[in-house]
Amino acid sequence: AAQKHHAVIVLDGTLSMGQQAGAARAFNLSKKKASELVRALPKGAQVSLVVLGQKARVELAQSEDLYAARELLEALTISHGGAPMADALELAEQCLAEAEKESKEHLRQEVYIFSDFQKSTWTRKGAGGEDPAKTFQRLDQLAECTLVDAGSSREFNYYFTALGPRTLFDGIASLPPGHHLT
């Protein structure tokens, strides 16, 4: 008999995923890649979908309807909030435990996390005080984990350190000795 397969997809739908990542937004790119992943799963595989936005939520649990899973993925919209990733990782861990408990045969479990890996999303503790690093370590013990970076390589979280007008004197200090402005 073929080994049963369960894939848990964690999709970061926080506000930062609205950034441009090449020609598409990071969130749309993640949805497309996740949909391709679901399409590639073997017949009879189960898929669970955890989405992180204003809060973390399980959108789909252990479904064998891969077509419906792709449709659901493609219909998702980005959130205007940002819960901590620890909450989504906790839900992914629960999905793995439920699938393991219900399976009557050996189950191959995988977790795919699509995110831009923003520090503010990944370093905050969860609602229950969960440390994201510890939760991820537990996940990694339960299943093969794959991190998919959907973020852009350019820095987009700019901030001001000083603001003032440029003057004629801004470049004087860099003139070689003996040279004067005329």
Buried (B, 14 or more C-beta within 10 A) or exposed (E): EEEBBBBBBBBBBBBBBBBEBEEEBBBBBBBBBBBEBBEEBEEEBBBBBBBBBEBBBBBBBBBBEBEEBBEBBEEBEBBEEBBBBBBBBBBBBBBBEBBBEEBEEEBBBBBBBBBBBBEEBBEBBBEEEBBBEEBBEBBEEBBEBEEBBBBBEEEEEEEEEEEEEEEEEEEEEEEEEEEEEE
